[in-house]
């Protein structure tokens, strides 16, 4: 996701507290999205250039739809 969104960093935090960060986390997340079913969340830092757009948020939501349990 970090590459697709051109974010400086991205992190996945599982419900048990396990956390993995891609890139160097500096500053707060500019986007935090929960994974369906309470499995955790994905956070993204700022983009290298510009800001995250509505299309970026839709892309992340579409990917997350496949990560949670079936509804």
DRENRO-994209 format. One record per residue: residue number from 1; residue in one letter; x, y, z of N, C-alpha, C, O in turn. Coordinates in Angstrom, 1 decimal, padded with zeros to 4 digits, m for minus. Last residue first. Example, Ala and Ser with C-alpha at 12.3 -4.5 7.8 and 13.67 -1.06 7.14 Angstrom:
<sites>
- pos, code, n.x, n.y, n.z, ca.x, ca.y, ca.z, c.x, c.y, c.z, o.x, o.y, o.z
- 2, S, 012.8, m002.2, 007.1, 013.7, m001.1, 007.1, 012.9, 000.0, 007.9, 013.4, 001.1, 008.0
- 1, A, 013.2, m005.7, 007.8, 012.3, m004.5, 007.8, 013.2, m003.3, 007.8, 014.2, m003.3, 008.5
</sites>
This chain:
<sites>
- pos, code, n.x, n.y, n.z, ca.x, ca.y, ca.z, c.x, c.y, c.z, o.x, o.y, o.z
- 71, X, m018.8, m011.2, 005.1, m020.0, m010.6, 005.7, m021.2, m011.3, 005.3, m022.3, m011.0, 005.7
- 70, X, m015.7, m012.7, 005.9, m016.8, m012.5, 005.0, m018.0, m012.0, 005.8, m018.2, m012.3, 007.0
- 69, X, m013.2, m010.7, 007.6, m014.0, m011.9, 007.4, m015.2, m011.6, 006.5, m015.6, m010.5, 006.4
- 68, X, m010.9, m008.6, 005.7, m011.7, m008.9, 006.9, m012.5, m010.2, 006.6, m012.5, m010.7, 005.5
- 67, X, m009.6, m008.2, 003.2, m008.9, m008.7, 004.4, m009.7, m009.1, 005.6, m009.3, m010.0, 006.3
- 66, X, m011.1, m007.1, 001.2, m010.7, m008.5, 001.1, m010.0, m009.1, 002.3, m009.8, m010.3, 002.4
- 65, X, m011.4, m004.5, 002.0, m012.6, m005.3, 001.9, m012.3, m006.8, 001.8, m013.1, m007.6, 002.2
- 64, X, m008.9, m003.3, 001.6, m009.3, m003.8, 002.9, m010.6, m004.7, 002.9, m010.8, m005.5, 003.8
- 63, X, m009.1, m002.6, m001.1, m008.2, m003.6, m000.7, m008.6, m004.2, 000.7, m008.5, m005.4, 000.9
- 62, X, m011.0, m000.6, m000.9, m011.3, m001.7, m001.7, m010.3, m002.9, m001.4, m010.8, m004.0, m001.4
- 61, X, m009.8, 001.3, 000.8, m011.0, 000.7, 001.2, m011.3, m000.6, 000.4, m011.7, m001.6, 001.0
- 60, X, m007.6, 002.1, m000.9, m007.4, 001.4, 000.4, m008.6, 000.7, 000.9, m008.5, m000.5, 001.3
- 59, X, m009.1, 003.3, m003.0, m008.3, 002.2, m003.2, m008.0, 001.4, m002.0, m008.1, 000.2, m002.0
- 58, X, m010.4, 005.4, m001.6, m011.2, 004.3, m002.1, m010.4, 003.1, m002.5, m010.8, 002.0, m002.3
- 57, X, m008.1, 006.9, m000.9, m008.9, 006.4, 000.2, m009.8, 005.2, m000.4, m010.0, 004.2, 000.3
- 56, X, m007.4, 007.7, m003.5, m006.4, 006.9, m002.7, m007.2, 006.2, m001.6, m007.0, 005.0, m001.3
- 55, X, m009.6, 009.2, m004.2, m009.3, 008.0, m005.0, m008.4, 007.1, m004.2, m008.5, 005.9, m004.2
- 54, X, m009.3, 011.4, m002.5, m010.5, 010.5, m002.3, m010.3, 009.2, m003.1, m010.7, 008.2, m002.6
- 53, X, m005.7, 011.5, m001.7, m007.0, 011.9, m002.3, m008.1, 011.0, m002.0, m007.9, 010.0, m001.4
- 52, X, m003.1, 012.8, 000.3, m003.9, 011.6, m000.1, m005.3, 012.1, m000.6, m005.9, 013.0, 000.0
- 51, X, m001.2, 015.5, m001.2, m002.0, 014.9, m000.1, m002.7, 013.6, m000.6, m002.9, 013.5, m001.9
- 50, X, 002.2, 016.2, m002.3, 000.7, 016.3, m002.3, 000.1, 015.6, m001.1, 000.8, 015.2, m000.2
- 49, X, 004.7, 013.8, m002.1, 004.3, 015.1, m002.7, 002.8, 015.1, m002.7, 002.2, 014.1, m003.1
- 48, X, 004.8, 011.7, m000.3, 006.0, 012.4, m000.6, 005.7, 013.8, m001.2, 006.4, 014.7, m000.8
- 47, X, 002.0, 011.7, 001.9, 002.6, 011.4, 000.6, 003.9, 012.1, 000.5, 004.1, 013.1, 001.2
- 46, X, 002.0, 010.7, 005.4, 001.8, 011.7, 004.3, 002.5, 011.2, 003.0, 003.4, 010.4, 003.1
- 45, X, 001.2, 007.3, 006.4, 001.8, 008.7, 006.6, 001.5, 009.5, 005.4, 000.8, 009.1, 004.5
- 44, X, m001.5, 005.2, 007.2, m000.6, 005.7, 006.2, m000.1, 007.1, 006.6, m000.8, 007.9, 007.1
- 43, X, m002.5, 002.2, 008.7, m002.3, 003.6, 008.8, m001.3, 004.0, 007.7, m000.4, 003.3, 007.4
- 42, X, m005.0, m000.2, 009.3, m003.9, 000.2, 008.4, m003.8, 001.7, 008.5, m004.8, 002.4, 008.5
- 41, X, m005.9, m002.4, 012.0, m006.0, m001.2, 011.2, m004.8, m001.0, 010.3, m003.7, m001.6, 010.6
- 40, X, m007.8, m005.3, 013.1, m006.7, m004.3, 013.2, m007.0, m003.1, 012.4, m008.1, m002.7, 012.2
- 39, X, m010.1, m006.8, 013.1, m008.8, m007.5, 013.0, m007.6, m006.6, 013.2, m006.5, m007.0, 013.4
- 38, X, m012.8, m006.1, 013.1, m012.0, m005.8, 014.3, m010.6, m006.5, 014.3, m010.0, m006.7, 015.3
- 37, X, m014.2, m006.5, 010.8, m014.2, m007.6, 011.8, m013.3, m007.4, 013.0, m013.1, m008.3, 013.8
- 36, X, m012.1, m004.7, 008.6, m013.4, m005.3, 008.9, m013.2, m006.4, 009.9, m012.3, m007.2, 009.8
- 35, X, m009.6, m002.5, 009.8, m009.9, m003.7, 009.0, m011.2, m004.3, 009.5, m011.4, m004.4, 010.7
- 34, X, m009.8, 001.1, 009.7, m009.9, m000.2, 010.4, m010.2, m001.3, 009.4, m010.8, m001.1, 008.3
- 33, X, m007.4, 003.4, 008.7, m008.6, 002.7, 008.2, m008.7, 001.4, 009.0, m007.7, 000.6, 008.9
- 32, X, m006.1, 006.6, 008.6, m006.2, 005.4, 009.4, m007.5, 004.7, 009.0, m008.6, 005.3, 009.1
- 31, X, m003.9, 009.0, 007.4, m005.1, 008.2, 007.1, m005.0, 006.9, 007.9, m004.0, 006.2, 007.9
- 30, X, m001.8, 010.2, 008.4, m002.7, 011.1, 007.7, m004.0, 010.3, 007.3, m005.0, 010.9, 007.0
- 29, X, m000.2, 009.6, 011.5, m000.8, 009.1, 010.3, m001.8, 010.1, 009.7, m002.4, 010.9, 010.4
- 28, X, 002.4, 011.9, 012.7, 001.2, 011.1, 012.8, 000.7, 010.6, 011.5, 001.1, 011.1, 010.4
- 27, X, 006.0, 011.4, 012.4, 004.8, 012.2, 012.5, 003.5, 011.3, 012.5, 003.7, 010.0, 012.4
- 26, X, 007.5, 008.9, 010.6, 007.8, 010.2, 011.2, 006.4, 011.0, 011.2, 005.8, 011.2, 010.1
- 25, X, 008.6, 005.8, 009.9, 007.5, 006.6, 010.5, 008.0, 007.8, 011.1, 008.7, 007.8, 012.1
- 24, X, 010.0, 004.8, 007.0, 010.4, 005.4, 008.3, 009.2, 006.3, 008.8, 008.9, 007.3, 008.3
- 23, X, 008.8, 001.7, 005.6, 009.3, 003.1, 005.5, 009.6, 003.6, 006.9, 009.6, 002.8, 007.9
- 22, X, 006.3, m000.1, 007.2, 007.1, 000.0, 006.0, 007.5, 001.4, 005.8, 006.6, 002.3, 005.8
- 21, X, 005.8, m001.7, 010.2, 005.8, m000.4, 009.5, 006.8, m000.6, 008.3, 007.9, m001.1, 008.4
- 20, X, 003.6, m003.7, 012.1, 004.7, m003.7, 011.1, 004.6, m002.4, 010.4, 003.6, m002.0, 009.9
- 19, X, 002.6, m004.9, 015.3, 002.7, m003.8, 014.3, 003.9, m003.9, 013.4, 005.0, m004.2, 013.9
- 18, X, 000.4, m006.5, 017.5, 001.5, m006.6, 016.6, 001.5, m005.5, 015.5, 000.4, m005.2, 015.0
- 17, X, m002.0, m006.2, 018.8, m001.0, m005.2, 019.1, 000.3, m005.4, 018.2, 001.1, m004.5, 018.2
- 16, X, m004.1, m007.8, 018.2, m003.3, m008.3, 019.3, m002.1, m007.3, 019.6, m001.3, m007.6, 020.5
- 15, X, m005.0, m006.7, 015.8, m005.8, m006.5, 017.1, m005.0, m006.9, 018.3, m005.3, m006.4, 019.4
- 14, X, m002.3, m005.2, 014.1, m003.2, m006.3, 014.3, m003.9, m006.0, 015.7, m003.4, m005.3, 016.5
- 13, X, m001.4, m002.7, 012.0, m001.5, m003.0, 013.4, m002.6, m004.0, 013.6, m003.8, m003.8, 013.2
- 12, X, 000.7, m001.6, 009.5, m000.4, m002.5, 009.8, m000.3, m002.9, 011.3, 000.7, m003.3, 011.8
- 11, X, 001.7, 001.4, 007.9, 001.8, 000.5, 009.0, 000.5, m000.4, 009.1, m000.6, 000.1, 008.8
- 10, X, 003.8, 003.4, 005.8, 002.5, 002.7, 006.1, 002.7, 001.7, 007.1, 003.8, 001.1, 007.3
- 9, X, 005.3, 006.4, 004.7, 005.3, 005.2, 005.5, 003.9, 004.6, 005.5, 002.9, 005.3, 005.3
- 8, X, 004.9, 008.1, 002.6, 006.3, 008.0, 003.2, 006.4, 006.8, 004.0, 007.5, 006.2, 004.1
- 7, X, 003.0, 006.9, m000.2, 003.1, 007.4, 001.2, 004.6, 007.2, 001.7, 005.3, 006.3, 001.3
- 6, X, 002.0, 006.1, m002.6, 003.1, 007.0, m002.6, 003.3, 007.7, m001.3, 003.6, 008.9, m001.2
- 5, X, 000.2, 004.1, m002.8, m000.3, 005.4, m002.3, 000.8, 006.5, m002.3, 000.5, 007.7, m002.1
- 4, X, 001.8, 002.0, m003.6, 000.6, 002.4, m004.4, 000.1, 003.8, m004.0, m000.3, 004.5, m004.9
- 3, X, 003.6, 001.9, m001.5, 004.1, 002.2, m002.8, 002.9, 002.7, m003.7, 003.0, 003.7, m004.4
- 2, X, 002.0, 001.2, 000.7, 002.8, 002.4, 000.8, 003.2, 002.8, m000.6, 003.2, 004.0, m001.0
- 1, X, 000.8, m001.2, 000.0, 000.0, 000.0, 000.0, 000.9, 001.2, 000.0, 000.5, 002.3, m000.6
</sites>
